[in-house]
Structures are given as C-alpha cells and as structure tokens.
C-alpha cells in the first residue's frame, strides 16, 4: 500500500512545484483551484468543508476532523481563452498582430498529508501552487511595447498543526513558505536608426527568484454534527523581486540615452505583496444525503505592488509602472448530494469582484471580476481509497484595454493600445486521489 501511495504523491508534488498556477481567475491572481474537490464546488464552503487533507490549505483547523494518516494528490489542467480585439484607437504603426491566445493549456496540482498524533493534535504538510499568472503574446502583437511575456508564480510549502480545544472548537496554523518566480519581457521601440534602415525592436527582460514567508490561521467551530463554521486568515507575503535590466538589440542612440539616465543594466525593484485575506465559510448538513455550503471572503489587492515593465524610448525615466488595484470580495454557494453510498456529487457557483479599473485593464494582468461555475463527483472505492473528478468554468467577461503612450511611435513612444479581451474564460479540469492509512 505504501508504494501505491508514494508514486502519485510524488508526481503531484513535482507538478505543483514545477508548474504552479498559470493564470489569474477572479480576485486578483489567487486561485482556489489546485486539483481538489473544491474545483467542483467553485470554492463554496472552502474553509468549513474539511472532508479531506486539502484542508491543510483551506483551513488548517479542519485537520482535527481527519483520523489517522490521510493523503491527497491533486492534478489539474486548465485552458484559458484570452483573444485580443484591436480597437480603432490603436496606433497604426504598431501593425495588426492580435497577440494570439497568450494563455492556452497549462497543468497544475497539489499534494497534502495529515497525521493525527494524539486525540487532540494533528500535524500536516502541503504543497500548492495557487498564486500567479503566465502569459506569452506573439512577437508582432500590437501591445508588445507594454508586455510580451509575463510569468509570476508562487508555490507554497505549508507545514501545519491543528489542535482540538474542545468538542466544538478547533484551531490551526500553517507557516506559508512561498517560493516566487518572476519573469517579465517587453519590446523596446528603437528610435535613432537611419530612415533607410529597418527598425527592429529591442528587448528588455527582468527575472528573479525569491522566498517569502507568511502565516495562515484558522478556526473551525462545530455547532453540531450537521453544522460547522470556518474562519480563516492568510497573512501578507512579501516577494521582494528585483533584477538587472537586461537590454538587447538597442539602437546606439537609445543605448547611449539609457546609459546617461542610469537605466542601462540598473537593478529594478519589482517587489510585490501577496495580499492578506480573510474568509468565513459554512457547512450545513440539511439531511443525510444533502449539504449546503457557502463562503464570503476579502483580499487586500490594493497593496499588491509593481509588475508592469515598460520603456518610453523618447524619454526613459523609469522602467516600472505602479499598479492601482482595489481590494476584492468573494461570495460562493454550493451543494453536496449523496447519490449512493459510493458517489457524492458537488455543485457550486461563486463571484469575485474586480480588482482593476473596468475601463482600463493592464495587458500584463488580463483578469478582473469573474463568475465561477463548478461540478464534480467523488467516488469512495473502499474505506481506504477514494478518487474524484471536477470541472469548473471561470467567466471573466470582456476586459477593456485603454493605454496611451506619451509620444508617437516614430519618436520613440509606446503608442496607443486600445481594444479588448473579449468573452474571457478559463476551463479547469481536475482529478484527485485520496488515501486513508
């Protein structure tokens, strides 16, 4: 039995560490989807469900409901649709490239394990990539002077402990050790070449890796065997990214100008703050076969930081742009229905509020408000093994982009980028395997 458990667990761990999340859904860049049953519930009851080892992530206090040693290995794949429509206000000199679909297919996953060491104390550990984005536009995209490629990934390692204080109250806490990776690439307009020569773009690339640390704490209060309330708080995690400004393919005039401004090879501060957040969740067993679940949450995206890297070639004074974000709210409702002794059905719907100005989305972060619709099923094969499948669609609507450069393209400006990402959405497909040892 141990060999059967170890192989999928290691595979899930590798997937989570190497790939992490790829694209933001609602509520900024945080994902509720890491290959667990919460995908089918659209995160409803996120901090109160506590039915498997994924509670290490969703509410550490919920571990007190798990007996013995329990393992969950989750894997998922997502497909994002983010096609850009060029508006009439876009500078003609930028060409006609729509950038393609910068998201497409991408895998992710998670791994969790819990162990009851006494009737009142449970230890746990988890690995999950539930923060970040990754996108890559075609080289000839009209927005190449704003972003060409952006990757921001946070993978959390979560050593966790939970204590049952009384028959009704449990408390839990995790140390959130987050490994962050950032890469940002943008094209640079190359003025200063003779008119008879072509003017290929230069490139600016900045990348860095950092560790950040925070804490997740949770409370689970069981009013009765049928009703429980979960309260969770996730602290802010600082990822103090900074990296050398690596330029290539610059015209001599621009290279000289950047050198005189002290920007050529300079160290660029791209520190971000993974936001703090709080959530209240409820689980209500209406009858032997039916349960209702719900969640309400908040995240502080107003302190996120800088991830936009851009160069005004005509007057380069800075390589970054501050991001003006708003805090977000989350609400979710879900249903669990026991179809048979072996099969449990999950359904859920959720909404997250916008974190950007709805009329001016950054092409570096093509995400804002979203609706989530989830469905899934769990199969209890035996007392010691279960598996589940889930799907979720996160609809993000149409995202308007309205960016304006400070000078015409011919004079070294970034130009005007006007258009929209139409009917955006992400499809999540997940599978999870669970063992009780």
N, C-alpha and C positions, 0 to 999 in steps of 0.2 A: 504493500500500500504506500509506503514512504516514497518508493521510486516513482510511482504514478503521480504523486503529489508534486515532487520536486521539479520534474521536467516542465510542466505547464507553468508553474510558478516562476521558474527562471526565465522562461520565454516572455511572460508578461512583464517581468521586471526589465528585461532588455528592451522590449518595445517602449515601455514608459520612459526609460532613461534616454534612449536614442532619439525617439521621435517627439514625445511630448505632445502638446496641443499644436494645432496649425492655424486656427482662425477664430477670431472672436465671434461669439454669438451675441446675446444681449448682455446688458450690464457691463459694458466695457470689454475687457479682454479675459474675464474669468469664465471658465466653463464648469457647468455642473456635470458634464458628460465625460466619464472616464471608463466606459465599458461595463458599468454595473446596472442593476435593476432600476436605478434612478433615471436612466435614459427613457425607459418605457413609461415612467411616471411624470416626465417633464419636470423633475425635481420636487414634486409635491411631497410633503412630509419629510423633506430632506434630513432634518435634524431630529425627527421623532420616530422614524421607521425602525431603525436599529434591529434589523432582521438578519444581518449577515456582517461579515468582517469589514465591509466598506464603511461601517460606522466609525472606524478609525479616522476617516477623513470628514465625514458629515457631522458627527457629534461624538467625540471621544467618550463621553459619559455613557453612551449606549452600549459600550462593550460589556457592562455588567449584566446584560441580558443574554450573553453568549456563554455557553457552558464548554468546558474542556478547551481543546485547541481547534480553532477554525481558520480556514484558508479560503481566500477568494482571489482568483486570477481573472481579470477582465481584459478584453481586447475589443477594439472598435476601428471602423474605417469611416471616414466622412467624405462627402463630396460637396464642395462649395460652388455656387453659381454666382459670379460677380462680373457680368459683362458690362462694359462701359459704353455709353452712347455719347458721342461727341456733339456738344451743343454749338449753336451758331456763333456764340461769343468767344469760342476758342480761337487763338491766333492762328491764321492760315499758315504761317511759316513753320508751325510745329508739325505739319504734314497731316496724314489721315489715319495713322495707326491707332486702333482702339485698344491696344494692350493685350488682347486675348483674354482668357479667363485666368486671372492671377492665382486662383486657389486650386481648383480641381480636386483630385483624390489625395488623401493622406491618412496614415494609420496612427493609432494611439492606444493607450491602455493603462492598466494599473495592477497593483499587487498589494494584498493586505493579509495580515495574520494576527490572530489574537490568542492569548493563552490565559486561562483562569489559574492563578497561583494560590488562591485561597477563596473561601466563600464570599469575601468582600472586595478582593483586589484582582484586577485583570490587567495584563500587560499587552501591548500591541505594537505593530510596526506597519508602515505603509509606504508605498512609492506611487506617486501620481503626478502626471503632467496635466495640470488643469489651469494653466495661465499662459497667455501669449497669442501670437499670430505668426503666420509665414505667408509671404506672397511674392510673386515674381511676374513682372509685366514683360511683354515683348520689347525688344530693344528700340523699336521705332515708335513706341507709344507717345501720344501727344503730351502726356504728363511726365515724360522722362526727366524733366528738369525739377520735378517735385519729388519723385521717387521712381526707382527702377526695381529694386528688390529690398524687402524688409523682413527680417526674422527676429522675433523676440519670444524666447521660450523660457519658462520657469518650471523646473521639475522639483517637487517637494519630497524630502525624506522625513518621515513622521514617526519618531519614537513616542510612544503614547502610554499613559496609565489612567485607569479609572478605579474609583472607589465607591462602593455602595455604602452611603452614610446611614440609611435606614431602609425599611421595606419599600418606601415610596421614592426616596431621593438618592440620586447618583450624581457624582461629579467626575469630570475627566479633563485631561490636559494633554496637549501634544507640543513638542518642540518642532517648529517648522523650519527645517534646514533646506533652503531653496537654492538650487544651482541655476543661475541665469546665463543665457547666451544671447548676445545681440549682434546683429549684422545689418548694416544699412548701406545701400549703394544708390547713388543718384548720378545722372548725367550732368555734365557741366557745359554750358554754352561757351563756345570757343571764339570769341571775337579777336580781332587783331591780325587775322590772316589776310594776305593779299586777295583782292576780289576775284582774280582769275583762278585761285585755288579753291578746292572744296573745303568745307569747314566741318570735319568730323567732330563729334562730341568728345570731350574729355570725360574722365570718370573720377568720382570721389567715393572712397569706401572707408567705412569705420566699423571695427568689430572689437568685441571684448567679451570676457567671461568673468563672472563674479559669483560669490556666495553671499546670500543674505539670510538673516535669521529673524524669526518671529515666534509667536505662540498662538495656538488655538485652544480655547477652553470651552467646556460645555456643561450643561445641566440637563438632566432628564428627571422629570417628576411624573410618577405613575399614580394617577388619581385612583385607578382601579385596574384590574387586568385588561379592561377594554379601552381605557383612555390614558394617553400619556402626552406630555408636553415637553418639547425640547427647546432649549435656549442656547445659542452658540455665539461666540465672539472670536473673530480672527484678527489678530493684530496686524499692523502695517509691517511690510518687509521692504527694507531699502536695498535696492540693487544699484550700487554706485558705479555704473558703467562709465568708462572713459577710454578713449582710444586715440591713436595717432591718425591724423587726417592724411590718408594715403591717396594722393592725386596721381593720375596718369593721363597721357595724351593731351596735355595742355599746350596751348599756343605759347610762344615765347613771351608775348606781351602780357598774357594773363598770368603766366608763371611769375613774371617779374612783379606784377601788381600784388599777387598773393604774398610773395616774399616780403615786399615792403610793408604790407599790412600785418605781417606776423602770423599769417594763417597757413602758410605752406609748411606741412609737417607738424603743425601745432597739436597739442593734446586737447581733445574735445570732451567736455563734460556732457554725458548723456544719462546721468543718474535718473532713475525712476523710482517711484514708490508704489509697490503693490499695495492696493488700498486696504485699509481696515474695513471690516464689515460685521454686521450682526444679523441674526435670523431667529425668528420664532416659528416653530413647526408643531403640528398636532397630528396625532393618530387616534382615530375613533373607530373601534370595532362595533359596528352597528348591529351585526348578528354573527352567527357562527361562520357564515360564508362571505360576509361583506364588510369592508372597512373603507372609511373616508379619510383622506389625508389633505393637509393644507400647509402652506408656508407663506410668511411675509418677511422680506429682508431689505437691507440697506447696505450700500457700499460707497466709500468716500473717494470717488474718482476725481474730485476737484483738486486733489493734491498729487495727481499722477506724475507729472514731470514732462520731460522733453524726449521725443523720439523723431521729430521731423528734422532731417538734414538737407539743407538747400544752400545753393550758392548764387548770389546775384553777381554775375561776372562783371557788370559795368561798375559796381560799387560794393565790393565784398567787405563787409564789416563783421559778419558773424556767420557761422556755419550751422547754427541751430535756430529753431523757432519754438517759442513757448506754446504749449497746448492748453487751451482754455476749456477744461471739461467741467461737467456738472456731476454731482452725486446722483446715484441711481437707486430706484426702488424696484422690488421684485415681489410678485404675488403668484401663487400656484395652487391648484386644486387637483386632486386625483382620487381614483377609485381602485381598490383591490377586490377582485371577485374570485372566490374559490370555486372552480368549475368541477373539480373532482378531488379525491384525496391526494392525487399526484400533481394536478395542474392548478396554478394560480395565475390569473390574468391581471395585468396592470394597465391603467389608462391615466393620462394626465394632460393638463393644459397649464401654461404659465405665460406671464408677461413681464418683461423688464423694460424700464423707462429709458429714454435717450440720455446719452452722456456727452453728445456733441450738439452744436447748433444745427438744427434740422435743415437749414438752407445752405450750409457750408461745411460739408464733411471733408476731413483730411483724406486724400487718396492713400496716405500711408496707413490709415486706420479705417478701412471701409466697413464700418459697423456702427450701429446706433441702437434704437429700440428694437425689440423683437417679440414675436409670439412663438411659443413652443407647443408642439402637439406630439404626444408620445403614446406608444402602445407596446406592450411586451407580454411575455409569459415565462413563468418559472416552472420547471419540472423536478419534483422530488423523486429521484430514481430509487433511493434507498435511505435508510436512516443516516448514512454517512456521506452521500453524494447527491448533488443537485446541479442542474445547469439551467441557463436561461438565455432567451433571445429578446432583443428590444430594438425598436426603431423610433426615431424622432425627427421631426422636421421643424427647423427654426426659420421662420419667415421674417426677413428684415425690411421688406418694403423697398421703395425707391429711395436711394441716397443721393442727394444733390451735391454737386461739387461746383464751387464758385471761387476760384483762386485767380488773383491778378498780380502779375509781376510789376516791378517798379520802373521798367523800361521796355522798349520794343525789342524783339528778338535780335534784330540786326545790330543793335547797340549793346548786346550782351545780357539782356534781360531774360527772365524765365518764361515770359509770355503769359497770356491769359488761358487758364484751363477752366472751361465751363462745360458742364454736361451732367450725366447721372449714371449711377449703377442701378439698373432697372430690375425690379422684382427679385431682389437678392434673397438667397436662402441657402441653408446648409442641411443636408440629409445625413443623419448619424445611423449607422448600423452596428449593433453591439452584441457580443456574446460573453457570457461569464460562466465560470466553473467554480463550484464550491464543495469543500470537504469539511467534515466534522470528524476529528480524530479522537 
